[in-house]
Structures are given as C-alpha cells and as structure tokens.
Amino acid sequence: MTKLLQEAFTTVSTSLSRDAQDRLAQLMIRNVNRLEAILEDELDEQVFESSAIRAVESDKVQALLKRVAARHDSTNRPATHSR
C-alpha cells in the first residue's frame, strides 16, 4: 500500500463514523472490478477541466469574451429619452 493511500484511509477513519466507514468498505469491495474504470474517468475529467480552464484563461478567449460582453451591454441597455 502506498503512503498516500495509507494517508487517505487514515483521513477517512478519523472523519467518518464507524457505520460510514463500513459502508465505504462494502462499496469498495463490491465495486473493486470497476475501480480502475472509475479512476480513469476521474483522470480524464481532471485533464479536461485543466484544458478547459487554460483555454478560457487564454488571451484570445478573454478578448473574445470581452467583445461579446461589450456587445451584450450595448444591445441590452434601456433606451434613454431626453426631454
């Protein structure tokens, strides 16, 4: 068992009730054959989120969003009538 996995189990054991720990253990045992797929899905999600954040934070996308926001502001302002 890796040190990180030991740390995870220690954290779980101190923060969950005994009943919750037993439910977690049962869930893990029942789904041990699915754990690899779950871990792969989680990794894919993390990679996607990281890529999406980098893309949105890029100068090109930020400039595009500013133009869209400015256009939205100018088209949605209530008309002012001077008397």
Backbone as a printed PyTorch tensor [residue, N CA C, xyz], in Angstrom:
tensor([[[  0.8570,  -1.1740,   0.0000],
         [  0.0000,   0.0000,   0.0000],
         [  0.9000,   1.2340,   0.0000]],

        [[  0.5540,   2.1940,  -0.8450],
         [  1.3680,   3.4040,  -0.9110],
         [  1.1190,   4.2790,   0.3100]],

        [[  2.0540,   5.1700,   0.5590],
         [  1.9350,   6.0880,   1.6920],
         [  0.7030,   6.9830,   1.5300]],

        [[  0.4330,   7.4330,   0.3000],
         [ -0.7190,   8.3000,   0.0550],
         [ -2.0250,   7.5580,   0.3160]],

        [[ -2.0940,   6.2980,  -0.0960],
         [ -3.3060,   5.5200,   0.1550],
         [ -3.4850,   5.2940,   1.6610]],

        [[ -2.4020,   5.0550,   2.3700],
         [ -2.4780,   4.9230,   3.8270],
         [ -2.9970,   6.2160,   4.4550]],

        [[ -2.5080,   7.3400,   3.9530],
         [ -2.9660,   8.6450,   4.4650],
         [ -4.4520,   8.8410,   4.1940]],

        [[ -4.8950,   8.4200,   3.0030],
         [ -6.3160,   8.5410,   2.6640],
         [ -7.1730,   7.7170,   3.6160]],

        [[ -6.7690,   6.4880,   3.8900],
         [ -7.5290,   5.6480,   4.8030],
         [ -7.5050,   6.1960,   6.2210]],

        [[ -6.3910,   6.7580,   6.6450],
         [ -6.3160,   7.3700,   7.9740],
         [ -7.2680,   8.5560,   8.0570]],

        [[ -7.2830,   9.3800,   7.0230],
         [ -8.1850,  10.5350,   6.9940],
         [ -9.6360,  10.0870,   7.0470]],

        [[ -9.9760,   9.0780,   6.2520],
         [-11.3450,   8.5580,   6.2410],
         [-11.7090,   8.0090,   7.6180]],

        [[-10.7920,   7.2860,   8.2160],
         [-11.1120,   6.6520,   9.5020],
         [-11.3170,   7.6730,  10.6110]],

        [[-10.6940,   8.8510,  10.4920],
         [-10.8670,   9.8630,  11.5370],
         [-12.0310,  10.8060,  11.2520]],

        [[-12.4950,  10.8390,  10.0090],
         [-13.5610,  11.7990,   9.6960],
         [-14.9260,  11.1560,   9.4660]],

        [[-14.9690,   9.8360,   9.3160],
         [-16.2570,   9.1590,   9.1260],
         [-16.6080,   8.3240,  10.3480]],

        [[-17.8980,   8.1860,  10.5760],
         [-18.3440,   7.3060,  11.6610],
         [-18.0020,   5.8610,  11.3060]],

        [[-18.0690,   4.9940,  12.2880],
         [-17.7870,   3.5730,  12.0300],
         [-18.7560,   3.0030,  10.9930]],

        [[-20.0330,   3.3830,  11.0950],
         [-21.0230,   2.9020,  10.1210],
         [-20.6770,   3.3760,   8.7140]],

        [[-20.2970,   4.6390,   8.5920],
         [-19.9360,   5.1770,   7.2880],
         [-18.6800,   4.4950,   6.7450]],

        [[-17.7280,   4.2220,   7.6280],
         [-16.5190,   3.5040,   7.2110],
         [-16.8830,   2.1180,   6.6760]],

        [[-17.7910,   1.4230,   7.3700],
         [-18.2140,   0.0990,   6.9140],
         [-18.9330,   0.1760,   5.5660]],

        [[-19.7750,   1.1960,   5.3940],
         [-20.4830,   1.3500,   4.1130],
         [-19.4890,   1.6250,   2.9910]],

        [[-18.4990,   2.4610,   3.2590],
         [-17.4710,   2.7410,   2.2570],
         [-16.6980,   1.4720,   1.9110]],

        [[-16.3270,   0.7060,   2.9150],
         [-15.5910,  -0.5360,   2.6820],
         [-16.4240,  -1.5100,   1.8430]],

        [[-17.7070,  -1.6330,   2.1620],
         [-18.5830,  -2.5190,   1.3870],
         [-18.6970,  -2.0410,  -0.0540]],

        [[-18.8270,  -0.7390,  -0.2320],
         [-18.9100,  -0.1690,  -1.5790],
         [-17.6440,  -0.4760,  -2.3740]],

        [[-16.5010,  -0.2910,  -1.7430],
         [-15.2320,  -0.5630,  -2.4170],
         [-15.0970,  -2.0420,  -2.7740]],

        [[-15.4650,  -2.9130,  -1.8510],
         [-15.3580,  -4.3530,  -2.1080],
         [-16.2950,  -4.7670,  -3.2500]],

        [[-17.5230,  -4.2680,  -3.2140],
         [-18.4890,  -4.6220,  -4.2620],
         [-18.0580,  -4.1110,  -5.6240]],

        [[-17.3330,  -3.0060,  -5.6470],
         [-17.0020,  -2.3590,  -6.9150],
         [-15.5240,  -2.4320,  -7.2660]],

        [[-14.7960,  -3.3370,  -6.6430],
         [-13.3560,  -3.4090,  -6.8820],
         [-13.0410,  -3.6010,  -8.3680]],

        [[-13.8750,  -4.3470,  -9.0750],
         [-13.6240,  -4.5570, -10.5030],
         [-13.8990,  -3.3050, -11.3400]],

        [[-14.6050,  -2.3340, -10.7930],
         [-14.8970,  -1.0940, -11.5110],
         [-13.9620,   0.0460, -11.1280]],

        [[-13.1390,  -0.1510, -10.0940],
         [-12.2960,   0.9360,  -9.5920],
         [-11.3510,   1.4820, -10.6540]],

        [[-10.7600,   0.6150, -11.4550],
         [ -9.8280,   1.0790, -12.4940],
         [-10.5440,   1.9980, -13.4860]],

        [[-11.7530,   1.6300, -13.8880],
         [-12.5210,   2.4620, -14.8220],
         [-12.9040,   3.7890, -14.1650]],

        [[-13.2720,   3.7470, -12.8920],
         [-13.6310,   4.9750, -12.1720],
         [-12.4210,   5.9010, -12.0880]],

        [[-11.2530,   5.3340, -11.7850],
         [-10.0360,   6.1370, -11.7050],
         [ -9.6810,   6.7440, -13.0580]],

        [[ -9.8430,   5.9890, -14.1310],
         [ -9.5730,   6.5050, -15.4750],
         [-10.5370,   7.6380, -15.8230]],

        [[-11.8160,   7.4560, -15.4950],
         [-12.8100,   8.5080, -15.7490],
         [-12.4590,   9.7810, -14.9930]],

        [[-12.0560,   9.6240, -13.7480],
         [-11.6830,  10.7780, -12.9210],
         [-10.4800,  11.5020, -13.5130]],

        [[ -9.4960,  10.7370, -13.9670],
         [ -8.3120,  11.3360, -14.5820],
         [ -8.6910,  12.0850, -15.8570]],

        [[ -9.5300,  11.4730, -16.6930],
         [ -9.9810,  12.1290, -17.9160],
         [-10.6950,  13.4420, -17.6070]],

        [[-11.5330,  13.4300, -16.5740],
         [-12.2620,  14.6310, -16.1770],
         [-11.3080,  15.7270, -15.7030]],

        [[-10.3090,  15.3480, -14.9250],
         [ -9.3270,  16.3230, -14.4370],
         [ -8.5490,  16.9350, -15.5970]],

        [[ -8.1480,  16.1110, -16.5510],
         [ -7.3960,  16.6060, -17.7100],
         [ -8.2730,  17.5540, -18.5240]],

        [[ -9.5380,  17.1770, -18.7460],
         [-10.4470,  18.0330, -19.4960],
         [-10.6490,  19.3730, -18.7920]],

        [[-10.8980,  19.3380, -17.4890],
         [-11.1200,  20.5820, -16.7400],
         [ -9.8900,  21.4770, -16.8070]],

        [[ -8.7350,  20.8940, -16.6580],
         [ -7.4970,  21.6640, -16.7200],
         [ -7.3340,  22.3180, -18.0880]],

        [[ -7.6060,  21.5610, -19.1380],
         [ -7.5020,  22.0940, -20.5030],
         [ -8.5280,  23.1980, -20.7400]],

        [[ -9.7370,  22.9800, -20.2560],
         [-10.7880,  23.9800, -20.4370],
         [-10.4420,  25.2720, -19.7120]],

        [[ -9.9190,  25.1610, -18.5100],
         [ -9.5350,  26.3530, -17.7430],
         [ -8.4220,  27.1100, -18.4590]],

        [[ -7.4170,  26.3770, -18.9440],
         [ -6.3280,  27.0350, -19.6750],
         [ -6.8610,  27.7360, -20.9210]],

        [[ -7.7990,  27.1070, -21.6160],
         [ -8.3490,  27.7040, -22.8310],
         [ -9.1250,  28.9770, -22.5100]],

        [[ -9.9620,  28.9260, -21.4910],
         [-10.7740,  30.0900, -21.1320],
         [ -9.8990,  31.2330, -20.6340]],

        [[ -8.8070,  30.9040, -19.9780],
         [ -7.9200,  31.9390, -19.4620],
         [ -6.9810,  32.5020, -20.5250]],

        [[ -6.9800,  31.9320, -21.7150],
         [ -6.0700,  32.4030, -22.7570],
         [ -6.4420,  33.8190, -23.1910]],

        [[ -5.4620,  34.5620, -23.6340],
         [ -5.6810,  35.9470, -24.0690],
         [ -6.7040,  36.0300, -25.1880]],

        [[ -6.6250,  35.1030, -26.1310],
         [ -7.5350,  35.1110, -27.2840],
         [ -8.9900,  34.9440, -26.8330]],

        [[ -9.2490,  33.9850, -25.9590],
         [-10.6160,  33.7400, -25.4940],
         [-11.0780,  34.8970, -24.6120]],

        [[-10.2050,  35.4260, -23.7740],
         [-10.5780,  36.5520, -22.9300],
         [-10.9700,  37.7640, -23.7700]],

        [[-10.2250,  38.0160, -24.8460],
         [-10.5560,  39.1320, -25.7390],
         [-11.9130,  38.9090, -26.3910]],

        [[-12.1640,  37.6810, -26.8320],
         [-13.4530,  37.3570, -27.4380],
         [-14.5840,  37.5510, -26.4430]],

        [[-14.4040,  37.0990, -25.2140],
         [-15.4420,  37.2590, -24.1890],
         [-15.7030,  38.7270, -23.8720]],

        [[-14.6570,  39.5360, -23.8630],
         [-14.8430,  40.9750, -23.6220],
         [-15.6540,  41.6080, -24.7440]],

        [[-15.3760,  41.2130, -25.9870],
         [-16.1530,  41.7610, -27.1190],
         [-17.6220,  41.3500, -27.0250]],

        [[-17.8650,  40.1060, -26.6710],
         [-19.2450,  39.6240, -26.5310],
         [-19.9440,  40.3680, -25.4000]],

        [[-19.2560,  40.5560, -24.2820],
         [-19.8510,  41.2700, -23.1480],
         [-20.1580,  42.7140, -23.5120]],

        [[-19.2370,  43.3610, -24.2300],
         [-19.4610,  44.7540, -24.6390],
         [-20.6510,  44.8450, -25.5820]],

        [[-20.7510,  43.9110, -26.5110],
         [-21.8810,  43.9030, -27.4520],
         [-23.1790,  43.6630, -26.6950]],

        [[-23.1560,  42.7570, -25.7360],
         [-24.3390,  42.4500, -24.9380],
         [-24.7650,  43.6800, -24.1360]],

        [[-23.8030,  44.3820, -23.5340],
         [-24.1150,  45.5940, -22.7760],
         [-24.7640,  46.6460, -23.6580]],

        [[-24.2160,  46.8450, -24.8570],
         [-24.7290,  47.9030, -25.7300],
         [-26.1080,  47.5700, -26.2860]],

        [[-26.4380,  46.3020, -26.4520],
         [-27.7480,  45.9430, -27.0010],
         [-28.8110,  45.7720, -25.9350]],

        [[-28.4220,  45.6580, -24.6750],
         [-29.3990,  45.4270, -23.6100],
         [-29.5880,  46.6120, -22.6840]],

        [[-29.0030,  47.7310, -23.0070],
         [-29.2110,  48.9200, -22.1750],
         [-30.5740,  49.5040, -22.5110]],

        [[-31.2850,  49.9320, -21.4860],
         [-32.5810,  50.5780, -21.7580],
         [-32.3590,  51.9070, -22.4760]],

        [[-33.2330,  52.1610, -23.3810],
         [-33.1170,  53.4200, -24.1350],
         [-33.3640,  54.5940, -23.1970]],

        [[-32.5400,  55.6150, -23.3270],
         [-32.7400,  56.8190, -22.5200],
         [-33.3380,  57.8840, -23.4180]],

        [[-34.3560,  58.4860, -22.9500],
         [-35.0410,  59.5380, -23.7140],
         [-34.7760,  60.8770, -23.0480]],

        [[-34.2640,  61.7980, -23.8000],
         [-34.0480,  63.1220, -23.2410],
         [-35.2440,  63.9820, -23.5490]],

        [[-35.5740,  64.8320, -22.6310],
         [-36.7580,  65.6960, -22.8270],
         [-36.3550,  67.0900, -23.0160]]])
